Amino acid sequence: MKKINLALIPAAVVLLAACSASPSGGGYDKMTADVVKSSFKAKGIATLDRLNQDEANRLCSAAEVAGKPLDETATKAIEAASMKTVKWPSDGKYLGDWKAGEKVAQSGKGLSWADKADRDNGGNCYNCHQITKEEISFGTIGPSLYNYGKLRGVTDPNSAAGMEIVKYTWGKMWNARATNACSLMPRFGHNDILDEGQIKDVMALLLDPASPVNK
């Protein structure tokens, strides 16, 4: 007759009890958030406030976990609220220098614990997008932006038709959620990643007919 090790029974009972009392979906979310938060330490300009979710983040994350698109009411509410945060150019000029914009797009520096608070951040645009045909290393998380202005018929950014695309692009750059509620694109202006001048330069990179993007 096979003997049973009675010493193992309490441990097994505890294990079964733990499994039967596993946390709910909301409990898992809190547990995950607690683990993530405890894994990060504030250092330099990298503070813990960047771990705080706003309501839009929470709703979009919940929709992704559920495997369902965000409902139309919430989508419209987030986009409308985000559009209100967009700050338009203080001097009314949307396009800067595309050559400076290319440098911003190439740079992935900024906002890490090793960076100085007074240094210029980069846009790190090539991490997610193809932009010029000369650049052979780029990400594919976002769509290709090569020929961005050309494909949209922007031969004159100051024309009525051109200005419509220009304003759309500015809003997208400033706060991507203004046009896509659950966009993964950084909110460059809204979150003070890029300043107005840098955004103008990236705008020129995308929309200036003389930019290599549109060649």
C-alpha positions in Angstrom: 0.0 0.0 0.0 1.4 3.4 -1.0 2.1 5.8 1.8 0.8 9.4 1.8 3.1 12.0 3.1 0.8 13.9 5.5 3.3 16.7 5.8 2.5 17.8 2.2 -1.3 18.1 2.8 -1.3 21.5 4.4 0.8 23.0 1.7 -1.5 21.5 -1.0 -4.6 22.8 0.8 -3.1 26.3 0.9 -2.2 26.1 -2.8 -5.7 25.0 -3.8 -7.2 27.7 -1.7 -5.0 30.3 -3.3 -6.0 29.1 -6.8 -9.7 29.2 -5.9 -9.4 32.7 -4.6 -7.5 34.1 -7.6 -8.2 37.8 -8.2 -10.8 39.1 -10.7 -9.9 40.9 -13.9 -9.9 44.2 -12.0 -7.7 42.6 -9.3 -5.2 41.5 -11.9 -5.1 45.0 -13.4 -4.4 46.5 -9.9 -1.8 43.8 -9.2 0.0 44.5 -12.5 -0.1 48.2 -11.9 1.4 47.8 -8.5 4.2 45.5 -9.8 5.0 47.9 -12.6 5.0 50.9 -10.3 7.2 49.1 -7.7 9.7 48.3 -10.6 10.4 51.9 -11.4 12.3 54.4 -9.4 12.3 58.2 -9.8 15.7 59.4 -11.1 16.5 62.7 -12.5 13.8 64.0 -14.9 12.2 60.5 -15.1 9.6 60.8 -12.4 6.9 58.3 -11.4 4.1 60.6 -12.5 4.5 59.2 -16.0 3.0 55.9 -14.7 -0.3 57.6 -13.9 -3.1 56.7 -16.3 -5.5 59.3 -17.4 -9.1 58.4 -18.2 -8.5 58.0 -21.9 -5.5 55.6 -21.2 -7.7 53.6 -18.9 -10.6 53.3 -21.3 -8.3 52.4 -24.3 -6.4 49.8 -22.2 -9.6 48.2 -21.1 -10.9 48.0 -24.6 -7.6 46.4 -25.8 -7.7 43.8 -23.0 -11.3 43.0 -23.9 -10.3 42.6 -27.5 -13.0 45.1 -28.6 -12.9 48.5 -30.1 -13.7 51.5 -27.9 -17.4 52.3 -28.1 -18.4 55.2 -30.3 -19.5 57.5 -27.5 -16.2 57.2 -25.6 -14.3 57.6 -28.8 -16.0 60.8 -29.7 -15.7 62.2 -26.2 -11.9 61.5 -26.0 -11.3 63.0 -29.5 -13.4 66.1 -28.7 -11.6 66.6 -25.4 -8.2 66.1 -27.0 -8.9 68.6 -29.8 -9.6 71.2 -27.2 -6.0 70.8 -25.9 -4.4 71.6 -29.2 -2.5 74.9 -29.2 -2.2 76.3 -32.7 0.9 78.2 -33.8 1.3 81.5 -31.8 2.3 83.4 -35.0 -0.1 81.6 -37.4 2.8 79.9 -39.2 2.7 76.1 -39.4 5.8 75.2 -41.3 9.4 75.8 -40.2 12.7 74.4 -41.6 12.5 70.8 -43.0 16.2 70.3 -42.5 15.9 71.0 -38.8 12.8 68.8 -38.8 14.8 65.9 -40.2 17.2 66.3 -37.2 14.3 66.2 -34.8 12.9 63.1 -36.5 16.3 61.3 -36.3 16.9 62.1 -32.6 15.7 59.7 -30.0 17.2 61.6 -27.1 15.3 63.1 -24.2 13.0 62.4 -21.2 15.2 59.6 -19.8 16.8 59.6 -16.4 20.2 60.2 -18.1 19.0 63.3 -20.0 19.3 66.9 -18.7 16.0 68.8 -18.2 17.2 71.7 -20.3 18.3 69.8 -23.4 16.1 69.5 -26.5 14.1 66.3 -26.9 14.0 64.4 -30.2 10.9 63.1 -31.9 12.3 59.6 -32.6 10.0 59.5 -35.6 11.9 56.8 -37.5 11.3 54.4 -34.6 7.8 54.0 -35.9 7.7 55.4 -39.4 9.4 55.4 -42.8 9.9 59.0 -43.7 12.5 59.5 -46.4 13.7 57.0 -48.9 17.3 57.7 -48.0 16.7 56.3 -44.5 16.9 52.5 -44.6 16.4 51.8 -40.9 12.9 52.6 -39.6 10.0 51.1 -37.6 6.7 49.9 -38.9 4.5 50.4 -35.9 3.1 53.5 -37.7 2.3 54.0 -41.4 4.9 55.1 -43.9 5.0 58.9 -44.1 7.1 59.0 -47.3 5.4 61.3 -49.8 3.1 62.5 -47.0 2.3 65.9 -48.5 2.6 64.8 -52.1 0.1 61.9 -51.8 -2.4 64.4 -50.2 -2.0 66.9 -53.0 -0.2 69.6 -50.9 1.7 71.5 -53.6 1.0 74.8 -51.8 0.7 74.5 -48.0 -0.9 77.9 -47.9 -3.7 77.2 -50.3 -7.2 76.4 -49.0 -6.9 72.7 -49.8 -3.3 72.5 -48.4 -4.2 74.3 -45.2 -6.8 71.7 -44.4 -4.2 69.0 -44.4 -1.7 71.3 -42.6 -4.2 71.9 -39.7 -5.0 68.2 -39.5 -1.3 67.3 -39.3 -0.7 69.9 -36.7 -3.5 68.6 -34.5 -2.1 65.1 -35.0 1.4 66.2 -33.9 0.2 68.2 -31.0 -2.2 65.6 -29.5 -2.7 62.5 -31.6 -5.9 61.6 -29.7 -7.6 64.5 -31.3 -8.1 62.4 -34.4 -7.6 58.9 -33.1 -8.9 58.3 -29.5 -6.6 55.4 -28.8 -3.6 56.4 -30.9 -0.2 55.0 -29.7 1.6 58.1 -31.2 3.2 60.3 -28.6 1.3 63.5 -27.8 4.3 65.7 -28.7 2.8 69.1 -27.9 0.3 68.2 -25.2 3.0 66.4 -23.2 5.7 69.0 -23.8 7.9 66.5 -25.6 8.5 68.9 -28.5 8.2 72.7 -28.4 6.3 74.8 -31.0 9.4 75.4 -33.1 10.3 71.8 -33.3 6.8 70.8 -34.3 6.9 73.4 -37.0 10.1 71.9 -38.3 8.7 68.4 -38.4 5.6 69.8 -40.1 7.9 71.2 -42.8 9.6 67.9 -43.2 6.3 66.2 -43.9 4.6 69.0 -45.9 7.1 71.2 -47.6 7.2 70.4 -51.3 11.0 70.9 -51.2 11.5 68.3 -48.4 13.0 64.9 -49.4 9.8 63.4 -48.0 7.9 64.7 -51.0 10.5 63.9 -53.7 
